[in-house]
Amino acid sequence: MHTELSFAPLAGIETELLAVPAFDLQTAKGPDAKAQPTLLAADEAVHSAAATVLASGEFKAGANETVLLHSPAGLAARRLLIVGLGKQSKATVHSVRGAAGTAVRFAKPRGIRELVFALPASPELPEAPSARAAVEGALAGDFDPDTYRSDRKDQSIQSFTVSAVADVAKPFVESAFAEGIVIGESQNFTRSLVNEPGNKLTPTILGERAAAMAAEVGLKAEVYSTEKLHELRMGAFWSVSQGSAEPPALIVLRYEPDGVTDGPMLGLVGKGITFDTGGISIKPSDNMEKMKYDMAGGAAMIGAMRAIALLKPRVRVLCIVCAAENMPDGKAQKPGDVQTAMPIAPDRPGKTIEIINTDAEGRLVLADGLAYARQLGATHLIDAATLTGAIGIALGIHNAGAFSNDDATFTRFETGLAVSGEKFWRMPLGEEYAEMIRSDIGDIKNTGGRYGGAITAAEFLHAFAEDTPWIHLDIAGMAWIDDAKPYIARGPSGVGVRSIVEWVKSYAQ
C-alpha cells in the first residue's frame, strides 16, 4: 500500500473514494433521544454534499457505521463515504483508527483501490495522533489471511492518503504519520507470521524470517538450535522440543543505537511455539488447527523489534524468541518428568521443574528465555505469550492480561496504552499463588491446578524473572480474531506490537 499525507482542500481532491468521519452528537437522554450525526470536515463543500443523507435520519454515525454517496455534488471525488465514530462523548483517536480501517475494508471488496481519508476536524481529536492512528488502522484493515487460496484475488488497497487540515502544525502531523506507517507495517508483519500454517513456518523457518527482517532494518541477529540449547543448559526449553522432528530455534535480535552504551537494556522475550499439540497431554482435536498461532507472542516481539529498528529510540533492546514444536512422539517429555531450567546465573543451579501437564509448555520455553535475557544483561524484562486459556475465561476477548512485579515498570506500560489503543488489564500476583505451584519432588510445578490458572502461570515466570523489573503479557484471548470486524479481518490480530513499542520508547534517552 502506498501511503501519503496531504494538506490539500478536500473538495478539490480527485479520488475514487473520499472517506470523512462523523460524530453522533446525541445530547438528549431517555426514550426521546435521537442520533444527531455531524460531519467532521473543515470543507463546507463536503457538508453540502452530505447534508441530505445526514438530515434523513438513515445514518446514525454509530461506531464504524457507513453510508456511501455516489457522484457527490461539489466534490472532485467520485464517491463520498461517511464513517461513524460513535457518540462524541466517547470518541477518541482510537475511534479514528477503527474508522480508517473500516473505510479500507469497505473499499476492498468493491474494487476500489485508492482512497483518501479526511482527519476529523474536531478539537477532541488532535491532528497528529489522529494521523498516526488513521494510517495504522488503514494498514491493519488492508490485511487479509487468504494467503494460500488458489483463487485468491488481490483486493489490496494500492493508495491510501490521509488528508489533514492545511493550517495544522505540519511537522508534528508528518512525524506522527511516518511513525504510524512503521508501526502499522510492523503489526502486519507480525500478523503474516502468525497466519502461517505450522508446516510452512517451522521453528527453523521462523528463525530465517526473523534474521531476514533483521538484515533489512539493521538489527543484529543470531539464530541457534539444539546444540546451543544444550550448551546453555536450557533444559526447560529443550524438554518441549524433544518430541518433535523439527529442531528448535533460539532467536536473538539486538538493537544497539549509536552512542548508547549505558542506561537500561530492555529484554523482550517471546513464546514461539509454531505448533502446539499439547504433547503427551494432547489437546482435543476441535480447533487444534488454531494452534499455529501459539507463536503469536514471539511474533509480536519480532514485529516490535522491526518497528524499534526503524523508529530508532535511544535505548538498548534485546529480543529472545524461543521457538519449538510441542509434539507427542516417543521422545516427548511425560507428565511426572523433572526438568532442569537454565541457571539464572553461572554460579547458581538451574531450578528443577516437575512436569504436571505437557500442554503447559509455553512457560517452560519462556523460563529459559527470561534467564538467558538476564544473563545477557537485560535490566528490565517484558514477555508476551499465548500462555493460558484461563486468561480468556477471566477477561474474555476484549482485554489481554498483564502482570508485573514492579509498579513503576508497569506504569510505563500502562501509560503507553493511551497511545497504542490496546487493552490490557493488570492481574494480581502473590505468594499465595506461588504456593500453588510448589513441587514436592522439585522446586516448582508447571501447573497449579484449575483455579487462577493465568495467575499461577505468571507466578511460574516470576520465579525466573525474580527481582528484575518484569511485565508478563498473556495475549491468548486476543491474538486471534474469530469474527471479522468492520475494521479488521478475521484471523491474527498482531496484538501487543503497538504497546510493546510504546513501552520501549518510554525508556529512550
C-alpha positions as CSV (number, residue, x, y, z in Angstrom):
1,M,0.0,0.0,0.0
2,H,1.4,3.4,-1.0
3,T,0.7,5.9,1.8
4,E,0.7,9.7,1.5
5,L,-0.1,12.7,3.6
6,S,-2.0,15.6,2.0
7,F,-2.9,19.1,3.2
8,A,-5.0,20.0,0.1
9,P,-8.6,21.2,0.4
10,L,-11.0,18.2,0.4
11,A,-13.3,19.5,-2.3
12,G,-10.6,19.5,-4.9
13,I,-9.1,16.1,-4.3
14,E,-9.7,13.7,-7.2
15,T,-10.1,10.2,-5.8
16,E,-12.2,7.1,-6.2
17,L,-13.3,7.4,-2.6
18,L,-13.2,10.2,-0.1
19,A,-13.9,8.9,3.5
20,V,-15.0,11.5,6.1
21,P,-15.7,10.7,9.8
22,A,-18.8,11.8,11.6
23,F,-19.8,12.1,15.3
24,D,-23.2,11.3,16.9
25,L,-23.9,14.5,18.8
26,Q,-26.8,13.0,20.7
27,T,-27.5,15.0,23.8
28,A,-31.0,14.0,24.9
29,K,-31.5,11.0,27.1
30,G,-34.2,8.5,27.5
31,P,-36.9,7.3,25.0
32,D,-36.8,10.7,23.2
33,A,-33.1,10.6,22.4
34,K,-32.3,10.8,18.7
35,A,-29.0,10.5,16.9
36,Q,-27.6,13.8,15.6
37,P,-24.8,12.9,13.2
38,T,-22.5,15.7,12.3
39,L,-19.7,15.6,9.7
40,L,-16.2,16.3,10.9
41,A,-14.9,18.1,7.8
42,A,-13.4,21.6,7.6
43,D,-14.6,22.0,4.0
44,E,-18.1,23.4,3.5
45,A,-18.5,21.6,0.2
46,V,-18.3,18.3,1.9
47,H,-21.0,19.3,4.4
48,S,-23.3,20.4,1.5
49,A,-22.8,17.1,-0.3
50,A,-23.7,15.1,2.8
51,A,-26.5,17.4,4.1
52,T,-29.4,15.4,2.7
53,V,-28.4,12.0,3.9
54,L,-27.4,13.3,7.3
55,A,-30.8,15.0,7.7
56,S,-32.7,11.9,6.6
57,G,-32.1,10.0,9.8
58,E,-30.9,6.9,7.9
59,F,-27.3,7.3,9.2
60,K,-26.8,7.4,13.0
61,A,-22.9,7.8,13.0
62,G,-22.5,4.8,15.2
63,A,-19.0,3.5,15.6
64,N,-17.8,2.2,12.2
65,E,-21.3,2.7,10.6
66,T,-21.0,3.7,7.0
67,V,-23.1,5.4,4.3
68,L,-22.0,5.8,0.7
69,L,-22.8,8.7,-1.8
70,H,-22.0,8.4,-5.5
71,S,-21.0,11.5,-7.5
72,P,-21.3,13.9,-4.5
73,A,-22.2,17.3,-5.7
74,G,-19.4,19.9,-5.5
75,L,-16.6,17.4,-4.9
76,A,-14.0,16.1,-7.2
77,A,-14.2,12.7,-5.5
78,R,-16.2,10.0,-7.3
79,R,-17.7,8.7,-4.1
80,L,-18.1,10.1,-0.6
81,L,-18.1,7.6,2.3
82,I,-19.2,8.8,5.7
83,V,-17.8,6.7,8.6
84,G,-19.2,7.0,12.1
85,L,-17.0,7.5,15.2
86,G,-19.9,6.9,17.6
87,K,-21.0,9.3,20.3
88,Q,-18.9,12.4,20.6
89,S,-18.5,11.9,24.4
90,K,-16.9,8.6,23.9
91,A,-14.9,9.1,20.7
92,T,-11.1,9.0,20.8
93,V,-8.2,8.8,18.4
94,H,-8.6,5.1,18.6
95,S,-12.1,5.6,17.1
96,V,-10.2,7.2,14.2
97,R,-8.1,4.1,13.8
98,G,-11.2,2.0,13.6
99,A,-12.8,4.3,11.1
100,A,-9.8,4.3,8.8
101,G,-9.7,0.5,8.9
102,T,-13.5,0.4,8.2
103,A,-13.0,2.7,5.1
104,V,-10.3,0.4,3.7
105,R,-12.3,-2.8,4.3
106,F,-15.4,-1.1,2.8
107,A,-13.4,-0.3,-0.4
108,K,-11.6,-3.6,-0.9
109,P,-14.5,-5.9,-2.0
110,R,-15.9,-3.1,-4.2
111,G,-12.9,-3.0,-6.4
112,I,-11.9,0.5,-5.1
113,R,-8.1,0.6,-5.0
114,E,-7.3,4.1,-3.8
115,L,-9.0,6.3,-1.2
116,V,-8.5,9.5,0.8
117,F,-9.3,9.6,4.5
118,A,-10.0,13.0,6.0
119,L,-8.8,13.6,9.5
120,P,-11.6,14.7,11.8
121,A,-11.8,18.5,12.2
122,S,-12.5,18.4,15.9
123,P,-10.6,19.7,18.9
124,E,-11.3,16.5,20.7
125,L,-9.3,14.6,18.2
126,P,-5.8,16.2,17.8
127,E,-4.4,16.0,14.2
128,A,-1.0,14.4,14.9
129,P,-2.2,11.4,16.9
130,S,-5.2,11.1,14.6
131,A,-2.9,10.9,11.6
132,R,-0.9,8.1,13.2
133,A,-4.0,6.2,14.2
134,A,-5.5,6.6,10.8
135,V,-2.6,5.1,8.9
136,E,-2.2,2.3,11.4
137,G,-5.9,1.5,11.0
138,A,-5.7,1.6,7.2
139,L,-2.7,-0.8,7.2
140,A,-4.4,-3.2,9.6
141,G,-7.6,-3.1,7.6
142,D,-5.8,-3.9,4.4
143,F,-4.5,-7.3,5.7
144,D,-6.4,-10.5,4.7
145,P,-5.5,-14.0,5.8
146,D,-6.2,-15.8,2.4
147,T,-2.5,-16.3,1.6
148,Y,-2.8,-19.9,0.2
149,R,-6.2,-19.7,-1.7
150,S,-5.7,-20.9,-5.3
151,D,-8.4,-18.5,-6.4
152,R,-7.1,-15.6,-4.4
153,K,-7.9,-12.2,-5.8
154,D,-5.6,-9.3,-4.9
155,Q,-8.0,-6.8,-3.3
156,S,-5.4,-4.8,-1.5
157,I,-5.6,-1.0,-1.5
158,Q,-2.9,0.5,-3.7
159,S,-3.0,4.0,-2.4
160,F,-4.2,5.5,0.9
161,T,-3.9,9.2,1.6
162,V,-4.6,10.9,4.9
163,S,-5.9,14.4,4.4
164,A,-5.1,16.9,7.1
165,V,-6.3,20.5,7.6
166,A,-3.9,22.9,5.8
167,D,-3.2,25.1,8.9
168,V,-2.2,22.4,11.3
169,A,1.4,22.1,12.6
170,K,2.7,20.1,9.7
171,P,6.0,18.8,11.2
172,F,4.1,17.1,14.1
173,V,1.5,15.6,11.8
174,E,4.1,14.4,9.3
175,S,6.2,12.8,12.1
176,A,3.2,11.1,13.6
177,F,2.1,9.8,10.2
178,A,5.5,8.4,9.5
179,E,5.5,6.6,12.8
180,G,2.1,5.2,12.1
181,I,3.3,3.7,8.9
182,V,6.2,1.9,10.6
183,I,4.0,0.6,13.4
184,G,1.2,-0.5,11.2
185,E,3.5,-2.3,8.8
186,S,5.3,-4.0,11.7
187,Q,1.9,-5.1,13.2
188,N,1.1,-6.6,9.8
189,F,4.5,-8.3,9.6
190,T,3.6,-10.0,13.0
191,R,0.2,-11.0,11.6
192,S,1.8,-12.5,8.5
193,L,4.0,-14.7,10.7
194,V,1.1,-15.8,12.9
195,N,-1.1,-16.6,9.9
196,E,1.4,-19.1,8.5
197,P,0.5,-22.8,9.0
198,G,2.8,-25.0,11.1
199,N,4.1,-26.8,8.1
200,K,5.1,-23.5,6.4
201,L,6.6,-21.9,9.5
202,T,8.7,-24.3,11.4
203,P,10.9,-23.0,14.2
204,T,13.8,-23.0,11.7
205,I,11.8,-21.0,9.2
206,L,10.7,-18.6,11.8
207,G,14.4,-18.0,12.7
208,E,15.1,-17.4,9.0
209,R,12.3,-14.9,8.6
210,A,13.4,-13.1,11.7
211,A,17.0,-12.9,10.5
212,A,16.0,-11.7,7.1
213,M,13.9,-8.9,8.7
214,A,16.8,-8.0,10.9
215,A,19.2,-7.7,7.9
216,E,16.6,-5.5,6.2
217,V,16.2,-3.0,9.0
218,G,19.7,-3.1,10.6
219,L,19.3,-5.3,13.6
220,K,21.9,-7.8,14.8
221,A,20.6,-11.3,14.6
222,E,21.7,-14.7,15.8
223,V,19.7,-17.9,15.4
224,Y,20.8,-21.1,17.3
225,S,19.4,-24.6,17.6
226,T,19.8,-27.8,19.6
227,E,23.5,-27.6,20.3
228,K,23.2,-24.1,21.7
229,L,20.3,-25.1,24.0
230,H,22.5,-27.9,25.4
231,E,25.5,-25.6,25.8
232,L,23.4,-23.1,27.7
233,R,21.7,-25.8,29.7
234,M,18.3,-24.8,28.6
235,G,16.6,-27.9,29.9
236,A,13.1,-26.4,30.1
237,F,13.2,-25.2,26.5
238,W,14.7,-28.4,25.2
239,S,12.1,-30.5,27.0
240,V,9.4,-29.0,24.9
241,S,11.4,-29.5,21.7
242,Q,12.5,-33.1,22.2
243,G,9.3,-34.7,21.0
244,S,9.4,-33.1,17.5
245,A,11.3,-34.0,14.4
246,E,11.7,-30.2,13.8
247,P,14.6,-28.8,15.7
248,P,14.1,-25.8,18.0
249,A,15.3,-22.2,17.2
250,L,16.7,-19.8,19.7
251,I,16.3,-16.4,18.1
252,V,18.3,-13.5,19.4
253,L,17.9,-9.9,18.0
254,R,19.7,-6.9,19.2
255,Y,19.1,-3.2,18.7
256,E,22.1,-1.1,19.8
257,P,21.7,2.6,18.9
258,D,24.9,4.5,18.2
259,G,26.4,6.2,21.2
260,V,24.2,4.5,23.8
261,T,26.4,2.3,26.0
262,D,24.8,2.7,29.4
263,G,21.3,3.0,30.9
264,P,18.7,0.3,30.8
265,M,18.8,-2.7,28.5
266,L,15.3,-3.9,27.7
267,G,14.8,-7.6,27.3
268,L,11.8,-8.7,25.1
269,V,11.1,-12.4,25.4
270,G,8.5,-14.2,23.3
271,K,6.9,-17.6,23.2
272,G,7.4,-19.1,19.7
273,I,5.6,-22.5,19.7
274,T,5.0,-22.8,16.0
275,F,2.5,-25.6,16.6
276,D,1.2,-27.0,19.9
277,T,-0.5,-30.4,20.0
278,G,-0.3,-30.3,23.8
279,G,2.4,-33.1,23.7
280,I,1.6,-36.2,25.7
281,S,-1.2,-34.3,27.4
282,I,-2.7,-33.9,24.0
283,K,-5.3,-31.3,23.2
284,P,-8.8,-32.1,21.9
285,S,-9.0,-32.2,18.2
286,D,-11.6,-29.5,17.9
287,N,-10.0,-26.2,17.0
288,M,-6.5,-27.6,17.2
289,E,-5.7,-26.1,13.8
290,K,-5.6,-22.7,15.5
291,M,-2.5,-23.8,17.5
292,K,-0.4,-22.5,14.7
293,Y,-0.9,-19.2,16.4
294,D,0.8,-20.3,19.6
295,M,3.8,-18.4,18.5
296,A,1.9,-15.0,18.5
297,G,3.9,-13.8,21.5
298,G,7.2,-14.4,19.7
299,A,5.9,-12.9,16.5
300,A,4.8,-9.8,18.4
301,M,8.3,-9.4,19.8
302,I,9.8,-9.8,16.3
303,G,7.4,-7.3,14.9
304,A,8.1,-4.8,17.7
305,M,11.8,-5.2,17.0
306,R,11.2,-4.3,13.4
307,A,9.4,-1.1,14.5
308,I,12.1,-0.3,17.1
309,A,14.9,-0.6,14.5
310,L,13.1,1.9,12.2
311,L,11.9,4.3,14.8
312,K,15.4,4.4,16.4
313,P,14.7,5.2,20.1
314,R,17.9,5.8,22.1
315,V,17.7,2.7,24.3
316,R,19.3,-0.7,24.0
317,V,16.9,-3.5,23.3
318,L,17.5,-7.3,23.3
319,C,14.9,-9.8,22.0
320,I,14.8,-13.5,22.6
321,V,12.3,-15.8,21.0
322,C,12.2,-19.5,22.0
323,A,10.7,-21.4,19.0
324,A,9.7,-25.0,19.1
325,E,7.0,-27.5,18.2
326,N,5.2,-29.3,21.1
327,M,4.7,-32.9,19.7
328,P,3.8,-36.2,21.3
329,D,6.2,-38.8,19.9
330,G,8.2,-41.5,21.8
331,K,10.9,-39.0,22.8
332,A,8.5,-36.4,24.1
333,Q,8.5,-35.5,27.8
334,K,5.9,-37.1,30.0
335,P,3.8,-35.9,32.9
336,G,5.8,-36.6,36.1
337,D,9.2,-35.8,34.4
338,V,11.5,-33.4,36.2
339,Q,13.4,-30.9,34.0
340,T,16.2,-28.5,35.0
341,A,15.9,-25.0,33.7
342,M,18.8,-22.8,32.6
343,P,20.7,-21.3,35.5
344,I,19.8,-17.7,36.1
345,A,23.5,-17.1,36.9
346,P,26.5,-19.2,36.2
347,D,27.2,-19.7,39.9
348,R,23.6,-20.9,40.6
349,P,21.9,-24.2,39.9
350,G,19.0,-24.3,37.5
351,K,15.6,-24.6,39.0
352,T,14.0,-28.0,38.8
353,I,10.5,-28.2,37.3
354,E,8.0,-31.0,37.8
355,I,6.0,-31.5,34.6
356,I,2.4,-31.9,35.6
357,N,0.9,-31.2,32.2
358,T,2.9,-31.2,29.0
359,D,0.4,-28.7,27.5
360,A,1.7,-26.1,29.8
361,E,4.8,-25.8,27.6
362,G,4.9,-22.0,26.9
363,R,6.0,-21.2,30.4
364,L,8.9,-23.7,30.1
365,V,10.4,-22.1,27.0
366,L,9.9,-18.6,28.5
367,A,11.6,-19.6,31.7
368,D,14.8,-20.3,29.8
369,G,14.3,-17.2,27.6
370,L,13.9,-14.9,30.7
371,A,17.0,-16.5,32.3
372,Y,19.0,-16.0,29.1
373,A,17.9,-12.4,28.7
374,R,19.1,-11.7,32.3
375,Q,22.4,-13.4,31.6
376,L,22.9,-11.2,28.5
377,G,22.4,-8.1,30.6
378,A,18.7,-7.2,30.4
379,T,17.8,-4.8,33.2
380,H,14.1,-4.8,32.5
381,L,12.0,-7.6,31.1
382,I,8.8,-7.9,29.2
383,D,7.4,-11.2,27.8
384,A,4.5,-12.0,25.6
385,A,2.8,-15.3,25.1
386,T,-0.5,-17.0,24.2
387,L,0.1,-18.6,27.6
388,T,-3.3,-19.7,29.1
389,G,-6.9,-20.4,28.1
390,A,-7.6,-19.2,31.7
391,I,-6.9,-15.6,30.7
392,G,-9.7,-15.7,28.2
393,I,-12.1,-17.1,30.8
394,A,-11.1,-14.3,33.2
395,L,-11.1,-11.4,30.8
396,G,-12.9,-12.5,27.6
397,I,-11.7,-11.3,24.2
398,H,-11.7,-7.6,24.9
399,N,-8.7,-7.3,27.3
400,A,-5.4,-9.2,27.4
401,G,-3.8,-9.9,30.7
402,A,-0.8,-8.1,32.2
403,F,1.2,-9.0,35.3
404,S,4.2,-7.2,36.8
405,N,6.4,-7.4,39.8
406,D,7.2,-3.7,39.7
407,D,4.7,-0.8,39.8
408,A,7.0,1.8,38.2
409,T,7.7,-0.5,35.2
410,F,4.1,-1.3,34.8
411,T,3.1,2.3,35.0
412,R,5.3,3.0,31.9
413,F,3.4,0.2,30.0
414,E,0.0,1.4,31.2
415,T,0.7,5.0,30.2
416,G,1.6,3.8,26.7
417,L,-1.8,2.2,26.3
418,A,-3.3,5.6,25.8
419,V,-1.3,5.8,22.6
420,S,-1.4,2.2,21.4
421,G,-5.1,1.9,22.0
422,E,-4.7,-1.8,23.0
423,K,-6.5,-3.1,26.1
424,F,-4.6,-4.8,28.9
425,W,-5.9,-5.5,32.3
426,R,-3.5,-5.8,35.2
427,M,-3.9,-9.1,37.1
428,P,-2.6,-9.9,40.6
429,L,0.5,-11.8,41.7
430,G,1.2,-13.1,45.2
431,E,2.8,-15.6,47.4
432,E,-0.4,-17.5,47.9
433,Y,-0.5,-18.2,44.1
434,A,3.2,-19.1,44.2
435,E,2.4,-21.7,46.8
436,M,0.1,-23.4,44.4
437,I,3.0,-24.3,42.1
438,R,5.4,-25.6,44.8
439,S,6.5,-29.1,44.0
440,D,7.2,-32.0,46.4
441,I,9.9,-33.5,44.2
442,G,11.4,-30.4,42.6
443,D,11.5,-26.7,43.0
444,I,8.3,-25.8,41.1
445,K,5.4,-27.4,39.2
446,N,4.5,-26.3,35.7
447,T,0.8,-26.0,36.6
448,G,-1.1,-25.1,39.7
449,G,-4.5,-26.6,39.1
450,R,-7.7,-25.3,37.7
451,Y,-8.2,-22.1,39.7
452,G,-6.3,-19.0,38.9
453,G,-4.6,-20.7,36.0
454,A,-3.4,-17.5,34.3
455,I,-2.0,-16.2,37.7
456,T,-0.2,-19.3,38.6
457,A,1.3,-19.4,35.1
458,A,2.5,-15.8,35.7
459,E,3.9,-16.8,39.1
460,F,5.9,-19.6,37.4
461,L,7.5,-17.0,35.1
462,H,8.0,-14.7,38.1
463,A,10.2,-17.3,39.6
464,F,12.6,-16.8,36.7
465,A,12.4,-13.0,36.5
466,E,12.8,-12.8,40.3
467,D,13.5,-9.2,41.3
468,T,14.3,-7.9,37.8
469,P,11.6,-5.4,36.8
470,W,9.3,-7.5,34.6
471,I,6.0,-7.5,32.8
472,H,4.2,-10.6,31.5
473,L,1.6,-10.2,28.8
474,D,-0.8,-13.1,28.4
475,I,-2.4,-12.5,24.9
476,A,-4.1,-15.9,24.4
477,G,-7.6,-14.4,24.3
478,M,-6.8,-11.7,21.8
479,A,-4.1,-13.0,19.5
480,W,-6.7,-14.5,17.1
481,I,-9.9,-12.8,15.9
482,D,-12.7,-15.3,15.4
483,D,-15.2,-12.9,13.9
484,A,-14.3,-10.2,11.4
485,K,-14.9,-6.7,12.4
486,P,-15.7,-3.7,10.1
487,Y,-12.2,-2.5,10.5
488,I,-10.2,-5.8,10.6
489,A,-10.3,-9.3,9.1
490,R,-10.8,-12.5,10.9
491,G,-7.5,-14.1,11.8
492,P,-4.3,-12.9,13.5
493,S,-4.6,-9.6,15.3
494,G,-0.9,-8.6,15.9
495,V,-1.9,-7.6,19.5
496,G,0.9,-6.4,21.6
497,V,3.2,-4.8,19.0
498,R,2.0,-1.2,19.4
499,S,2.0,-1.4,23.2
500,I,5.5,-3.0,23.5
501,V,6.9,-0.3,21.2
502,E,5.4,2.4,23.4
503,W,6.9,0.8,26.5
504,V,10.3,0.7,24.8
505,K,10.1,4.3,23.7
506,S,9.4,5.4,27.3
507,Y,13.0,4.4,28.2
508,A,14.6,6.4,25.4
509,Q,17.4,8.8,26.5
